[in-house]
């Protein structure tokens, strides 16, 4: 029996994994959730606190987007069976140019993250939001704490991993607008997969993840 821990993307709840099904005879799924960081908390310290919720030895860690960064950092602190990365990056070399620009200019620090604390207000000032996207955000984005959002943006942009972890497996969509495929190396490509393919392409993961984990 393999214990599989799932870490959602930035500000997202474990609901993004609601349609993910693995054979119960082989796998037990455990959902991890974001905790609110302390102001300017180092990533290593934050991850150590998250690891208090990992109760099994040599787990399989699966992370989506920023959650992929988190599980890679977890694997530096505990022994793991596998690290599976979805819609994320394996090192800072895979960041798109706009993220590198934001890091250099500190542009992300002036983003109005306080608006996210009140989603209805955010929608009011951004009438271009499509109704389907609004419902998607309301359902899956559960962390609207300003301290968390400021910390998360700053942490991912300043992530300093130079090389991929040796035991990581990367799954990426070729239509991901957040981390474009042209910057990604050595991955399993999901044709037509976007940044939210864990939600809208869950059947692909249900079909392929068991073999990927057991390989």
C-alpha contacts under 8 A as a table, 3 or more apart, distances in Angstrom:
res1	aa1	res2	aa2	distance
1	X	25	X	7.08
1	X	26	X	4.92
1	X	27	X	5.47
1	X	28	X	7.09
2	X	26	X	6.20
2	X	27	X	4.82
2	X	28	X	6.26
2	X	59	X	6.85
2	X	60	X	7.14
3	X	27	X	5.85
3	X	28	X	4.91
3	X	29	X	6.13
3	X	30	X	7.26
3	X	56	X	6.99
3	X	59	X	5.29
3	X	60	X	6.16
4	X	27	X	6.70
4	X	28	X	5.97
4	X	29	X	4.85
4	X	30	X	6.00
4	X	59	X	5.95
4	X	60	X	4.68
4	X	61	X	5.98
4	X	62	X	7.23
5	X	29	X	6.02
5	X	30	X	4.73
5	X	31	X	5.78
5	X	32	X	6.61
5	X	54	X	7.58
5	X	59	X	6.98
5	X	60	X	6.16
5	X	61	X	5.01
5	X	62	X	6.10
6	X	14	X	7.67
6	X	17	X	7.89
6	X	29	X	7.38
6	X	30	X	6.26
6	X	31	X	4.98
6	X	32	X	5.74
6	X	61	X	6.28
6	X	62	X	4.93
6	X	63	X	5.95
7	X	14	X	7.32
7	X	31	X	6.66
7	X	32	X	5.21
7	X	33	X	6.73
7	X	61	X	7.71
7	X	62	X	6.15
7	X	63	X	4.63
7	X	64	X	6.41
7	X	67	X	5.10
7	X	68	X	7.30
7	X	70	X	7.75
7	X	71	X	7.21
8	X	11	X	7.93
8	X	12	X	5.73
8	X	13	X	6.23
8	X	14	X	5.81
8	X	16	X	6.93
8	X	17	X	7.88
8	X	32	X	7.41
8	X	33	X	7.22
8	X	63	X	6.10
8	X	64	X	5.32
8	X	65	X	7.45
8	X	66	X	7.70
8	X	67	X	5.24
9	X	12	X	5.29
9	X	13	X	7.86
9	X	63	X	7.29
9	X	64	X	4.98
9	X	65	X	4.88
9	X	66	X	5.06
9	X	67	X	4.75
9	X	68	X	7.56
10	X	65	X	6.94
10	X	66	X	5.32
10	X	67	X	6.60
10	X	152	X	7.18
11	X	34	X	7.31
11	X	141	X	5.53
11	X	142	X	6.04
11	X	143	X	4.60
11	X	144	X	6.85
11	X	149	X	7.34
12	X	15	X	7.86
12	X	16	X	7.28
12	X	140	X	5.52
12	X	141	X	4.25
12	X	142	X	5.49
12	X	143	X	6.48
13	X	16	X	6.40
13	X	33	X	6.55
13	X	34	X	7.75
13	X	140	X	5.62
13	X	141	X	5.91
13	X	142	X	5.34
13	X	143	X	7.45
14	X	17	X	5.70
14	X	18	X	7.23
14	X	31	X	6.05
14	X	32	X	6.95
14	X	33	X	6.56
14	X	140	X	7.87
15	X	18	X	4.98
15	X	139	X	7.92
15	X	140	X	6.06
16	X	19	X	7.74
16	X	140	X	6.17
16	X	198	X	6.86
16	X	199	X	5.78
17	X	20	X	5.21
17	X	198	X	6.96
17	X	199	X	6.99
19	X	199	X	7.43
19	X	202	X	6.30
20	X	202	X	6.08
20	X	203	X	7.80
20	X	205	X	7.10
20	X	206	X	6.05
21	X	206	X	5.66
22	X	26	X	7.77
22	X	27	X	6.30
22	X	28	X	7.97
22	X	29	X	7.92
22	X	206	X	6.46
22	X	209	X	7.73
22	X	210	X	6.51
23	X	26	X	5.67
23	X	27	X	6.05
23	X	210	X	7.61
24	X	27	X	5.19
24	X	28	X	6.31
32	X	53	X	7.33
34	X	50	X	7.92
34	X	143	X	7.63
35	X	50	X	7.39
36	X	145	X	7.69
36	X	147	X	7.39
36	X	148	X	5.59
37	X	40	X	7.89
37	X	41	X	6.23
37	X	46	X	6.59
37	X	147	X	7.18
37	X	148	X	5.93
37	X	151	X	7.23
38	X	41	X	5.10
38	X	147	X	7.83
39	X	147	X	6.88
39	X	151	X	7.36
40	X	151	X	6.78
41	X	45	X	6.72
41	X	46	X	6.51
41	X	151	X	7.92
42	X	45	X	5.37
42	X	46	X	6.33
43	X	46	X	5.07
43	X	47	X	6.08
43	X	155	X	7.03
44	X	47	X	5.18
44	X	48	X	6.19
44	X	73	X	7.12
45	X	48	X	5.06
45	X	49	X	6.46
46	X	49	X	5.24
46	X	50	X	6.42
47	X	50	X	4.94
47	X	51	X	6.12
47	X	70	X	6.83
47	X	73	X	6.85
47	X	74	X	6.15
48	X	51	X	5.08
48	X	52	X	6.91
48	X	74	X	7.50
48	X	77	X	7.66
49	X	52	X	5.54
49	X	53	X	7.97
50	X	53	X	5.86
50	X	54	X	7.59
51	X	54	X	5.10
51	X	74	X	7.08
52	X	55	X	7.25
56	X	59	X	6.15
57	X	79	X	7.26
57	X	80	X	7.31
58	X	78	X	7.79
58	X	79	X	5.37
58	X	80	X	4.05
58	X	81	X	4.96
59	X	79	X	7.82
59	X	80	X	5.12
59	X	81	X	5.47
59	X	82	X	7.20
60	X	80	X	6.16
60	X	81	X	5.25
60	X	82	X	4.85
60	X	83	X	6.02
60	X	84	X	7.63
60	X	213	X	7.68
61	X	71	X	6.08
61	X	80	X	7.38
61	X	81	X	7.94
61	X	82	X	6.27
61	X	83	X	4.86
61	X	84	X	6.17
62	X	68	X	6.97
62	X	71	X	6.80
62	X	83	X	5.94
62	X	84	X	4.68
62	X	85	X	5.92
62	X	86	X	7.47
63	X	66	X	7.49
63	X	67	X	4.46
63	X	68	X	3.81
63	X	69	X	7.29
63	X	70	X	7.15
63	X	71	X	5.80
63	X	83	X	7.96
63	X	84	X	6.54
63	X	85	X	5.29
63	X	86	X	6.11
64	X	67	X	4.77
64	X	68	X	4.84
64	X	85	X	6.23
64	X	86	X	4.71
64	X	87	X	5.77
64	X	88	X	6.30
64	X	198	X	7.96
65	X	68	X	5.18
65	X	69	X	7.13
65	X	85	X	7.83
65	X	86	X	6.38
65	X	87	X	5.09
65	X	88	X	4.20
65	X	89	X	7.50
65	X	195	X	7.82
66	X	69	X	5.15
66	X	70	X	6.50
66	X	88	X	6.66
66	X	156	X	6.93
67	X	70	X	4.89
67	X	71	X	6.29
68	X	71	X	5.32
68	X	72	X	6.33
68	X	84	X	7.79
68	X	85	X	5.23
68	X	86	X	6.62
68	X	87	X	7.85
68	X	88	X	5.81
68	X	89	X	7.32
69	X	72	X	5.24
69	X	73	X	6.40
69	X	88	X	7.34
69	X	89	X	7.25
69	X	90	X	7.55
69	X	156	X	7.62
70	X	73	X	5.14
70	X	74	X	6.21
71	X	74	X	4.76
71	X	75	X	6.19
71	X	83	X	7.01
72	X	75	X	5.15
72	X	76	X	6.76
72	X	83	X	6.94
72	X	165	X	7.25
73	X	76	X	5.23
73	X	77	X	7.00
74	X	77	X	5.33
74	X	78	X	6.38
75	X	78	X	5.35
75	X	79	X	6.35
75	X	80	X	6.15
75	X	83	X	7.42
76	X	79	X	7.79
80	X	83	X	7.26
82	X	167	X	6.02
82	X	168	X	6.38
82	X	169	X	7.74
82	X	213	X	7.20
83	X	167	X	6.30
83	X	168	X	4.65
83	X	169	X	6.24
84	X	168	X	5.69
84	X	169	X	4.78
84	X	170	X	5.94
84	X	171	X	7.49
85	X	88	X	6.36
85	X	89	X	7.73
85	X	90	X	7.94
85	X	168	X	7.01
85	X	169	X	5.99
85	X	170	X	4.64
85	X	171	X	5.97
86	X	170	X	6.08
86	X	171	X	4.89
86	X	172	X	5.86
86	X	198	X	7.85
87	X	171	X	6.58
87	X	172	X	5.01
87	X	173	X	6.76
87	X	176	X	7.32
87	X	179	X	7.19
87	X	194	X	7.85
87	X	195	X	5.61
87	X	196	X	7.73
87	X	197	X	7.96
88	X	170	X	7.99
88	X	172	X	7.38
88	X	179	X	6.68
89	X	92	X	7.28
89	X	94	X	5.79
89	X	95	X	6.98
89	X	179	X	7.40
89	X	184	X	7.17
90	X	94	X	6.90
90	X	161	X	7.77
90	X	163	X	7.13
90	X	164	X	4.92
90	X	165	X	7.32
90	X	170	X	7.72
91	X	94	X	5.82
91	X	95	X	7.65
91	X	159	X	7.98
91	X	160	X	7.35
91	X	161	X	4.95
91	X	162	X	5.38
91	X	163	X	5.54
91	X	164	X	5.70
92	X	95	X	5.48
92	X	159	X	6.48
92	X	160	X	6.03
92	X	161	X	5.79
92	X	162	X	6.15
93	X	162	X	6.91
93	X	183	X	7.92
94	X	179	X	7.78
94	X	183	X	5.07
94	X	184	X	5.56
94	X	185	X	7.77
95	X	99	X	6.19
95	X	100	X	6.72
95	X	179	X	6.74
95	X	183	X	6.89
96	X	99	X	5.60
96	X	100	X	6.67
96	X	179	X	6.32
96	X	180	X	6.98
96	X	183	X	6.50
97	X	100	X	5.07
97	X	101	X	6.09
98	X	101	X	4.96
98	X	102	X	6.15
99	X	102	X	5.01
99	X	103	X	6.22
99	X	157	X	6.65
100	X	103	X	5.10
100	X	104	X	6.36
100	X	157	X	7.39
101	X	104	X	5.22
101	X	105	X	6.08
102	X	105	X	5.17
102	X	106	X	5.37
102	X	107	X	4.92
102	X	108	X	5.96
102	X	157	X	7.71
103	X	106	X	5.22
103	X	107	X	7.12
103	X	108	X	7.48
103	X	157	X	5.74
103	X	158	X	6.85
104	X	107	X	7.99
106	X	109	X	5.64
106	X	110	X	7.78
107	X	110	X	5.85
107	X	111	X	7.28
108	X	111	X	5.40
108	X	153	X	6.98
108	X	154	X	7.36
109	X	150	X	7.37
109	X	154	X	7.62
112	X	115	X	5.82
112	X	116	X	7.85
113	X	116	X	5.48
113	X	117	X	7.40
113	X	146	X	5.95
113	X	149	X	6.59
113	X	150	X	6.92
114	X	117	X	5.46
114	X	118	X	7.63
114	X	146	X	5.59
115	X	118	X	5.57
115	X	119	X	6.80
115	X	121	X	6.72
115	X	122	X	5.55
116	X	119	X	5.29
116	X	122	X	6.39
116	X	144	X	5.71
116	X	145	X	7.82
116	X	146	X	7.55
117	X	144	X	4.79
117	X	145	X	6.02
117	X	146	X	6.62
118	X	121	X	5.42
118	X	122	X	6.48
118	X	144	X	7.76
119	X	122	X	4.92
119	X	123	X	6.26
119	X	138	X	7.93
120	X	123	X	5.14
120	X	124	X	6.19
121	X	124	X	4.96
121	X	125	X	6.49
122	X	125	X	5.44
122	X	126	X	6.20
123	X	126	X	4.87
123	X	127	X	5.90
123	X	129	X	6.69
123	X	134	X	7.93
124	X	127	X	5.91
126	X	129	X	6.23
129	X	133	X	6.59
129	X	134	X	6.46
130	X	133	X	5.26
130	X	134	X	6.29
131	X	134	X	5.04
131	X	135	X	6.37
132	X	135	X	5.27
132	X	136	X	6.17
133	X	136	X	4.89
133	X	137	X	6.10
134	X	137	X	5.24
134	X	138	X	6.15
135	X	138	X	5.07
135	X	139	X	6.07
136	X	139	X	5.26
136	X	140	X	6.12
136	X	141	X	8.00
137	X	140	X	5.44
137	X	141	X	5.29
138	X	141	X	5.88
138	X	142	X	7.56
139	X	142	X	7.52
141	X	144	X	7.61
143	X	148	X	7.69
144	X	148	X	7.66
144	X	149	X	7.18
145	X	148	X	5.35
145	X	149	X	6.28
146	X	149	X	5.08
146	X	150	X	6.06
147	X	150	X	5.39
147	X	151	X	6.08
148	X	151	X	5.09
148	X	152	X	5.90
149	X	152	X	5.06
149	X	153	X	6.13
150	X	153	X	5.41
150	X	154	X	6.21
151	X	154	X	5.28
151	X	155	X	5.87
152	X	155	X	5.05
152	X	156	X	6.14
153	X	156	X	5.59
153	X	157	X	6.28
154	X	157	X	5.37
154	X	158	X	6.15
155	X	158	X	5.24
155	X	159	X	6.01
156	X	159	X	5.10
161	X	164	X	7.47
164	X	168	X	7.33
165	X	168	X	5.55
169	X	187	X	7.05
169	X	188	X	7.92
170	X	186	X	7.27
170	X	187	X	4.77
170	X	188	X	6.11
171	X	187	X	5.49
171	X	188	X	4.67
171	X	189	X	6.02
171	X	190	X	7.12
172	X	176	X	7.60
172	X	181	X	7.32
172	X	187	X	6.40
172	X	188	X	6.17
172	X	189	X	5.14
172	X	190	X	5.96
172	X	193	X	7.13
173	X	176	X	5.46
173	X	181	X	7.05
173	X	189	X	5.60
173	X	190	X	4.64
173	X	191	X	6.10
173	X	192	X	6.23
173	X	193	X	3.78
173	X	194	X	5.25
173	X	195	X	6.96
173	X	197	X	7.32
174	X	180	X	7.27
174	X	181	X	5.35
174	X	189	X	6.36
174	X	190	X	6.35
174	X	191	X	5.74
174	X	192	X	5.88
174	X	193	X	5.72
174	X	194	X	6.93
175	X	180	X	6.95
175	X	181	X	7.10
175	X	191	X	7.69
175	X	192	X	5.64
175	X	193	X	5.49
175	X	194	X	4.85
175	X	195	X	7.61
176	X	179	X	5.75
176	X	180	X	5.25
176	X	181	X	6.65
176	X	193	X	6.52
176	X	194	X	4.11
176	X	195	X	4.73
177	X	180	X	5.38
177	X	194	X	6.87
177	X	195	X	6.63
178	X	195	X	6.52
179	X	183	X	7.28
179	X	184	X	7.74
179	X	195	X	7.71
180	X	183	X	5.96
180	X	184	X	7.15
181	X	184	X	5.05
184	X	187	X	7.28
190	X	193	X	5.24
193	X	196	X	7.70
193	X	197	X	5.36
193	X	201	X	7.10
194	X	197	X	5.22
195	X	198	X	7.95
196	X	199	X	5.61
196	X	200	X	6.56
197	X	200	X	4.94
197	X	201	X	4.72
197	X	202	X	6.77
198	X	201	X	5.72
198	X	202	X	5.26
198	X	205	X	7.39
199	X	202	X	5.57
201	X	204	X	5.65
201	X	205	X	7.11
202	X	205	X	5.15
202	X	206	X	6.20
203	X	206	X	4.95
203	X	207	X	6.12
204	X	207	X	5.21
204	X	208	X	6.13
205	X	208	X	5.14
205	X	209	X	5.18
206	X	209	X	5.91
206	X	210	X	7.33
207	X	210	X	7.23
208	X	211	X	5.76
208	X	212	X	6.30
209	X	212	X	4.91
209	X	213	X	5.97
210	X	213	X	5.28
210	X	214	X	6.21
211	X	214	X	5.10
211	X	215	X	5.78
212	X	215	X	5.26
